[in-house]
Amino acid sequence: MADRFDKFTERARRVLTLAQEEALRFNHNYIGTEHFLLGLVREKEGSAAKALRNFGVRLEDVRRAVQTIKGRGERPVQGEIHLTPHAKRLIEITVDQARALGHDHIGTEHLLLGLVADGESVGAGILESLGGTDREVTEEVMRILGVPPSEIRDAVWQLRHGLLREEMPGKGGPVYRQPAVIIDGKAIAAEVREEAKQRADKLHERGITPGLALVLVGENPSSLSYVRSKGDAAEQAGIYSDMFHLPENTGQQTLLSRILDLNEDGRFHGILVQLPLPKQLDEHAIINAIDPQKDADGVTPMNLGRLLRGEPSPWPATPAGIVELLHRSGHPPNGKHVVVCGRSNIVGKPVAAILMQKSPRANGTVTLCHTGTPDLASFTRQADILIAAMGSPNAITAGMVKPGAVVIDVGNNWVEDESRQSGRRLVGDVDFEAVRQVASAVTPVPGGVGPMTVAMLLSNTVMLAEQQAGRH
């Protein structure tokens, strides 16, 4: 937190001192947003004080409100006093607001914007009770900062939604970033599939047809549709495919026997077992039974171990697709802070392992977050590249995204939607429309990571066929 005060102006620093004085005045052993509000009112020369005077906010009125809401401590405070969580949040928002305005300093105006932006804080509540709502205060600060009246409404909306402002050469001041570019997963997947087809054609010239065995257990409609779509895509890429559809009540030994048979079947260079499996089956044992040399989805322990060691192996299809999306859309991870939300064995863990490798296509600084991560937003707001693989609809909100970040949404969630004939629609883990106003690039759902997963499965199958051809 200390490094965030480096850019504070002298008046903003004085507000911090005055806030501490007000806390001690009330015998409070903490500094809250209410004390920051008092400090902003007392720093009379600051832009914030000017805005507050225009709303008729007086020091005695704020103190009276603090007395009523928080009371006074019984005895003087001894020792150090600390910032409350809301006060810490105020500082974080203040830094974000200054950045969003394109300012390289943090003044009292930014502290006031930070205070009203956190509508759940005591300070914001007191200010609103005295006639200063979030929008009205923000508009007043914009006027004081010299934003033309005709642009204030748009400026307030964009600031409230976290849009980054940038200094543009020759423009005479900051302008707002446009909404994020949508990374077209369908188009990039089409490129990958065409490349896989060209490689398959070369194998055909040698009398080799890449083969993919698709194993499905049960009658899950989504899984059945998904496997069929993989089979169709394989045929279009010049890959022979066959689906082995077993009944819902299939036993462990029956399925294991089928996997072992496919391991020995020369028609197939790749094997994919569609997950999830029915409850009576041991998923780990089934995956472990796949020959690593035919592991089309890169999920066997042998191949995951090779991945972690940086050795050649088929990568899990979805993480491999994420890497291709980043590179082919012009957002390589080299030197970037990548934050991955989710620790599954098929996405979160492997994509983190891939992107941390010492490789021109990786070399990112990776943070892996999960359900046990406290204050998730404090990590996601640091990400240059944010990968959401949580399985929770709209879990990543605009306030959790660093302005200008690249956001990859791996989510695949069905939610109710009465406006649709099916009664439902597909959404990701990211609040797409809101996050698009903050990020520089974002993948949609559907049409982002999903098509890449299928494309990379085909690419992996051709790669396995190439490797097996080279061994004979």
N, C-alpha and C positions, 0 to 999 in steps of 0.2 A: 504493500500500500504506500510506503514511504516514497517510492520513486514516482508515484503519480502526483505528488505535491511539487515536483521540480518545476513544472510549468505554471504553477499558480502565480498570479500577479500579487503585488504587495497588498492590494486591497482585499484580494481573495484570502490571502494568508491572515490578514487581520480579522476577517470574518471567523476563521477557525479559532483565533484567540478569543474573540468576543463570545463565541458560542461556548467555549470552556468557562469563561467568566459567568455567563448566564446559568450554566449548569451548577456552578458553585454557589451562585446567588440563591438558587432554590434548594441547596443542599442535596443535589442529585449526584449520585456516584457514577453517572454515565453522561455521554453527550448524545442527544437524540436529534431528530430532524426539527423538533420544536425549538431547540437551542440554536440550530443553524438559522432558522427563520428570524429569531431575535437578533442574531449576529448580523444578518443581512439588513435588517431595519436600522441597526445602530451604525453600520458603516455608511454614513450619510452621503459620502462622495461617490459611491459606486453606482453603476448602472442599475443594479438590482434595487437599491434604495429608491432611486428615481421612479422606477416602475411601480414599486409598492406605494410611494407617495401618491401617484396618480390614481391609485385605487382607494386612497384614504386610509391606508393601513398605518396605525400609530403604535409606537412602542408600548404604551401603557395598555392598549387593547390586547396586544399579543401576550403580554405578561399576565394579564387578567385571565386570558383563556388557558394559558399554561397552568396557572394556579388552580383553576377550576378542574382541568382534566387530569393533571399529574400530581397536584398538591405540592407540598414542601416537605423536605426531609426533616427529621426530628433534630438532627445535630449536624454540624459542619463535617464535610467530607475530609477524610484523612487518606493520604496516599494518592496513587494514580487513578484517573478515571478513563474509561474506554468508550469507544464508539459503539452504539447499538447496531444490530444488523441492518436496520433501515438506514441509519446514518452511513454505514459502509456502502450500502447500495446507492445512496445519494451520490457519494463520491464516484462510484463506477459510472453512473448515468451521466454525471457532470462531465467526466472525461469523454464519454461517447458523444455528448451533445456538442462539445467543443470541436471534436473531430468531424462530426457531421456538418458543422458550419464552416469547415475548412480553416479553423483558427489554430494557430500554433501556441496559443496561450490559454490559460483557464482563468476567467475573471468572475466577478460576482454575478454577472448575467448568466453565466453557465451554471453556477451553483443554484440560482433561482430556477432555471429551467429544469435542472436535475431534481429539485425539491418537488415541483408541481407534477413532474412526470411520474413519480411514484405516488399514485393517488391513494394508496393504503396507509401512508405514513401519517403520524400525528401532525407534523408540520404542515403537510398539504391539506389536511382536514381543517386545521385552524385557519389557514389562509382562505380556504373556500368559504368558511363560515363568516369571514370578514369581507366577502365580496369578490375574491380573486379565484376564479375557476382556472383549471389547467389551460384551456384554450384561450381564455381572455388574457391571462398573464403571459402566455407564450406570444400572443399577438402583440401585446404591449412591448415586450422585449424586442421583438422583430422591428417595431417602429423605432425604438430607441437606437437599434443597431443600424438604422438607415435603409432597411429593406423598403423599396417603393411600395406605396399603398396597394397598387394593383397586383402585386406579387405576394402580399402577406398571406392571403388565404392558402395559396398553394405551398408557400414556404412552411407554414405551420403544419399542414397535412404531411408534407414530406419529412419534416423534422420529427414529427410524432411517430412516423413509421420507420425511422432510422436510416433514411437515405443519406449516403455519403456525398458531401460536396467536395468539388475539386477545383483548384485554381487552374483556369484555362488561359494559356498564353494569349495575350492580345485581346482578352475579353473584358478586361477591366474589373475583374472580381470573380467570385466563385459561382459555379453553376451546379445544378443538381445532376447526379448520375441517372442515367436512364434505367428502367427496369432491367432485371437480369436477362442475359441471353439464355434462351432455352437450348440445352444441349440435346440434339436430335439423335436419340438412341437408335431409332429405326434406320436412319440414313447411314450411321456408322456401322450398325450391324450388317446392313446390306453390303458395305465394303468388305467386311471381314468374311462374310459368306461367299462373296465372289472370289476372294483370294483363296479360300478353302477349296472352292470348286476348281480353280486353276491348278492347285496342287494335286487335287484328286485326279484331274485329267492327265497329269504327268504320270501318276501311278498307273492309270488305265493303259497308257502306252507301253508299260512294262508288264501288262497282264495282271495287274493287282487292282482289285476293287476294295476300297476301304469299307469295313463293315462295322455297324453299331447295333448291339443287342440292347433292347429296352425292356426292362423287367418291371411289371406292374402287378401288385397284389391288391385285390379288392375292387370295389365298384365306385370309389369316390369320383363323382362327375368331373370335378376340377382336375384331378390327377389324370383321369382318362383323356380329357380334352388336351391337357398339356403334353402328355406322352405322344398322342397322335400328331400334334403340331410339330413335335421334335422329329417324328418319323417323316412327315411331309417335307420338312426343311432339309433333312438328310438326303432324301431322294433328289431334291432340287440341286443339291451340292455334289451330286455324283457319288453319294455314299449309299451302299446297300444297308437297309435297316430292317429289323424284324422285332415285333412286340411280342413278348411272352407274358400273356395275361393269365394270372393264377387267381383262383377264387379267394374270397375273404377269409375263409377258415383254413387256409393253407398252413401246414405245420412247419416247424423250424427245419426239420431234417429234409422235408420235401424241397423247400426253398434253397437250402444249402446244396442239395444235390443238383438242382438246376444251375446254380452259380458255378459249381465245379465242372459241370458239363460244358457250359459256355466258355470256361477258361481253356478247355481243350478243343473247342470248335474253331477250326481254322478260318471259317467264314467271317469271324468277328475279330476286329482289332481293338474294339472298345466295348465296355459293358457299363451300363447305367442302371442302377436300381432306384426307382422313383420313391422318394420319401414324402410323407411319413409312411411307415409300415403299420399294419394292424397291431394291436396291443399285445397279442400273444407271441409276437416275433421279437427276437433280440436284434435290434438294429445294428449294434456294434459288431456282433458275431457275423452278421450277413455282410456288412461292409468289409470286414477283415478277410472274408473268404474270397473277395475279388482279387484276381491276379494283378499286382501292381503294374505290370506291363500292359494290362488291358483296362486300367482305371481311367475311364473317360472323363470323370468329374473330379479327379485328383483328391479323393477323400479317404483313401486307405492310409493306415498309419505310416507305412513306408514312404508314400509320396508326400504326406504332410511333413514328415521328418526331413525329407530331402528339401522341401520348400524352405523350412526353417533354417537349414544349413546353407541355403543358397545354391544347392546343387540342381542340375537339370531334372525336371519332372513335370508332369501335367499339373497345372494349377487348377484349383476349383473354379468352375466356369464363371460364377458370378464375380468373385474377386478379379479374375483375369479380365472380365468384361469391364470392370471399373477402371482398371489400369489403362485399357485401350481407350475408353471414353475420355479419360483425363488427357492422354497424349494426343489423340486425334482431334480433340476440341481445342487444343492449344493451351492446356493447363497442366504441364508436367509437374510432378510432386517434388522434384529435386530442390532441396533447400527450403521447402515449405513446412509449416507446422500442420500436420494432418491429425485431426481428431476423429476417431472412430467410435460411434455409439452402438454398442452391441458386441457380445463376445461368443457368438455361435461358432461351432466348428466348421460351418460351411461358408460363412461370410466374415464375421468380425475378426476372429483370430487369424485366419489366413490372409485377409487383406492387410491387416496390421503387419504381419510377418513379411509380406511381399514388399510393402512400401518402406520398410525400415532397412531393406537390404542395401549393401554398398554396390550400387548399380546405376548406370545412367538413366534407367527407366524407373528408378525408385529414389533412394537417398533422401527420404523425407524424415522429419522428426515426428515420431508418432506417439500420440496419447490414446490409450484405449479406455473408454468409459463403459459402465455397465449399471445394472440395477443397484449395485452397492455403492455407486459413486455419489457422495454428498454434493449438493449444489452443482448439479450437472451444467447449468447455464454458465457458471464461472469458467468451465473448461471449453464449452462450445464457442463462447465468444472470443476465444483466443485462436480459433482455427482459421488458417488460410484456406484449407480444404476440409470440409465437414462431410463425413460419410455417416448417414443415418441408416442403421440396420437393426432396428429395435423391435419391429413387429407391433407397433403401437400407433394407431392413426393420428396424424397431425401432432405428434409429440414435440417436434421441433418448431417453435414459434419464431416470429420475426425478432423478438427481443433476445433470442438465444444465439443470433447469428451476427458475426462480425461484419460490418459494412464492407462490401467488396469481396466477400468470401465466395469460394466455389462450393456448391452444395450438391452432393450426390445422394439421391433418395433411393434406397434399396427396398423400401417398404412395399408390401403387397397385401393390403387390407380391404376387406369388403365391409361397407357400412350401409345402413338402411337409407334409402332415398325413395320416397313415395312418388317423386316426379318421374322416375324411370319405370318402364314397363316391367322390368325384372324385380323392381322393388329394392334394388341395391346398386351401388356403384363402387368402383375400385379407387382407393386413395393410397397415398404413401405414408411415410412416417413424418413427412414435412408438411407444414401448413403452406401449400404451394403459392397461392396468390399473395399472401402477406410476405413470405420470405423472398419472393421475387422482387419486391420493392427494396430489399436490403442487399441481397447478394449480387455478384457480378455475373454469375452463371449458375444454372440449376437444371437438374434433370426432371422431367415430368413423370407422372404415373397415371396411366400407362404410357409407354413409348420412350422410356429412358433406359434403365438398367435391364428390364425384362427381355427385350429383344437381344441384348448383348449376351445374356446367359445362354440362349440357344445357339447364337453364332459361335461362341467360344467352345461350346460342347462339340460342334462340328469341326472346328479348328483343332481341338484336342484329338478327336478321332482320326483325322488325317495325319496328325503328327505321330500318333501311335502306330498307324499303318506304315509311315515312312521309317520309323525306328525299327519295326519288326521286319520290314523289307531289307533294311540294311544289315540285319543279323543273319540273313539267309543267303 
